[in-house]
Amino acid sequence: MNFLDWLERILETKDDPLPSEADVVIGFDFGFAENGISASPQSAAVAEKCLQIFQTGIAKKVILSGGMKGLSGITSAEAMAEVICQRMPPENLFVESKSLRTYGNACCSLEIMQKYNWQTAIVVAQQWHARRVKATLKKTWAGRGVSFSVVKARSSYGDNFSPWHVADNFLFFCIYDTLAFAYFKLKKYC
């Protein structure tokens, strides 16, 4: 293990324990692949982890969240759905395509949960993004009668369409997401 791998493991948020069952597993997007059309490696890993949790029977439904539009006009949540939709019943898959940021993922996913009276969720995020996701959920879902666990979907860094995600290493993502985390704190999203 090199120094950056070690540092990442030390600094990243730990996975919450998985509950024995949950109403829903929710995947937060992480953009598009370099082609601007398909799910980024990070979003694909999140979708796969959601599918894995669903297939174990722990969660009854899946929500994929993300409204960023790619070059083909589909949203990041729709691109994530394409990764797993052939391997699960369509009536168990919900696509949330309004949110553009982590805060929006939290709010829009909560709207779906409230519509169906779901009260337990497992939220899946890319390994470094999970820190901000957990802080955002603690703030936005507080007092809403929802219990949640946050777990990471491990993936490589880079290979993204967005110019902000051009680097393929942890150090870039650490700096980028730390700045985003500080911005979220200033905006009182977390």
C-alpha positions in Angstrom: 0.0 0.0 0.0 1.5 3.3 -1.0 1.3 6.5 1.1 -1.8 8.0 -0.6 -3.7 4.7 -0.2 -2.8 4.6 3.4 -3.8 8.2 3.9 -7.1 7.7 2.2 -8.0 4.8 4.4 -7.0 6.8 7.5 -9.0 9.9 6.6 -12.1 8.5 4.9 -15.3 8.0 6.8 -16.0 4.5 8.0 -19.0 2.5 6.7 -22.0 2.4 9.0 -23.1 -1.0 10.0 -25.7 -2.4 7.6 -29.1 -3.0 9.1 -30.7 -6.4 8.8 -33.3 -4.8 6.6 -34.2 -1.4 5.1 -37.0 0.0 3.0 -34.6 1.4 0.4 -31.0 1.6 -0.8 -30.1 5.0 -2.3 -27.2 5.6 -4.6 -25.8 9.2 -5.0 -24.4 9.9 -8.4 -20.9 11.0 -9.2 -21.3 12.2 -12.8 -20.5 10.7 -16.2 -17.6 8.8 -17.8 -15.2 10.6 -20.1 -17.5 10.0 -23.0 -20.2 12.2 -21.4 -22.8 9.5 -22.0 -22.4 6.5 -19.6 -22.1 6.5 -15.8 -18.7 7.4 -14.5 -16.7 4.6 -12.9 -17.6 6.0 -9.5 -21.4 6.2 -10.4 -21.3 2.7 -11.9 -19.7 1.4 -8.7 -22.4 3.1 -6.6 -25.1 1.5 -8.8 -23.5 -1.9 -8.5 -23.3 -1.7 -4.7 -27.0 -0.7 -4.6 -27.8 -3.7 -6.7 -25.7 -6.0 -4.5 -27.5 -4.7 -1.3 -30.9 -5.1 -3.1 -30.1 -8.7 -4.2 -29.1 -9.7 -0.7 -32.7 -8.9 0.3 -31.6 -6.2 2.9 -33.3 -3.4 0.9 -36.7 -3.8 -0.8 -36.3 -0.9 -3.3 -33.5 1.1 -5.0 -33.4 4.9 -5.7 -30.6 6.2 -7.9 -30.2 10.0 -7.5 -28.7 12.6 -9.8 -29.9 15.1 -12.2 -26.8 16.2 -14.0 -27.3 15.9 -17.8 -24.8 14.2 -20.0 -24.1 14.7 -23.7 -26.9 12.4 -24.7 -29.5 14.3 -22.7 -30.0 11.6 -20.1 -29.3 12.3 -16.4 -26.6 10.8 -14.3 -29.3 8.8 -12.4 -30.6 7.4 -15.7 -27.0 6.5 -16.7 -26.6 4.7 -13.3 -29.9 2.9 -13.9 -28.6 1.6 -17.2 -25.8 -0.1 -15.4 -28.2 -2.3 -13.3 -31.8 -2.1 -14.8 -31.5 -5.5 -16.6 -30.7 -7.3 -13.4 -33.6 -6.2 -11.2 -37.4 -5.8 -11.4 -38.2 -2.4 -12.9 -40.9 -1.8 -10.3 -38.3 -1.8 -7.6 -36.1 0.8 -9.3 -36.7 4.5 -8.8 -34.8 7.2 -10.7 -34.5 10.7 -9.1 -33.4 13.1 -11.8 -33.9 16.6 -10.3 -31.0 17.0 -7.9 -27.7 18.5 -9.0 -25.6 18.4 -5.8 -25.3 16.2 -2.7 -27.8 18.4 -0.8 -30.3 17.9 -3.7 -29.7 14.2 -3.7 -30.6 14.1 0.0 -33.7 16.3 -0.3 -35.1 14.7 -3.5 -34.5 11.2 -2.2 -36.2 12.1 1.0 -39.3 13.3 -1.0 -39.5 9.8 -2.6 -39.1 8.1 0.8 -41.9 10.3 2.3 -44.2 9.6 -0.6 -44.0 5.9 0.0 -43.7 6.2 3.8 -40.2 4.6 3.8 -38.4 5.2 7.1 -35.1 3.2 6.7 -32.4 3.7 4.1 -29.0 2.6 3.2 -27.2 5.3 1.3 -24.3 4.4 -1.0 -21.6 6.9 -2.1 -18.2 6.9 -3.7 -15.6 6.3 -1.0 -14.3 9.8 -0.6 -17.7 11.5 -1.3 -19.3 9.4 1.5 -17.9 11.8 4.2 -19.9 14.8 2.7 -22.9 12.6 2.1 -23.1 11.5 5.7 -22.7 15.0 7.0 -25.4 16.3 4.6 -27.9 13.5 5.6 -27.4 14.1 9.3 -28.4 17.7 8.8 -31.1 17.4 6.1 -32.8 14.3 7.4 -32.6 15.2 11.1 -36.1 15.1 12.8 -37.7 13.5 9.7 -38.3 10.1 11.2 -35.7 8.5 8.9 -32.9 6.2 10.0 -30.0 5.6 7.6 -26.7 4.0 7.2 -24.0 5.3 4.8 -21.7 2.8 3.0 -19.0 3.3 0.4 -18.7 1.9 -3.1 -15.0 1.6 -3.9 -13.9 2.7 -7.3 -11.0 4.1 -9.1 -10.5 7.9 -9.3 -10.8 9.8 -12.6 -12.1 8.9 -16.0 -14.9 11.5 -15.6 -16.5 13.9 -18.0 -16.6 16.9 -15.7 -13.5 19.1 -15.9 -13.4 19.1 -12.1 -12.7 15.4 -12.0 -9.9 15.2 -14.5 -7.3 13.8 -12.1 -7.1 10.1 -11.5 -5.8 10.1 -7.9 -7.0 10.4 -4.4 -5.0 13.5 -3.6 -6.9 15.6 -6.2 -10.3 14.2 -5.0 -9.3 14.9 -1.3 -8.6 18.5 -2.1 -11.7 18.9 -4.4 -14.1 17.3 -2.0 -12.6 19.0 1.1 -13.3 22.3 -0.6 -16.8 21.2 -1.5 -17.3 20.0 2.1 -16.2 23.5 3.4 -18.6 25.1 0.9 -21.5 22.9 2.1 -20.7 23.9 5.7 -20.7 27.6 4.8 -24.1 27.1 3.1 -25.3 25.2 6.1 -26.1 22.1 4.0 -24.3 20.0 6.6 
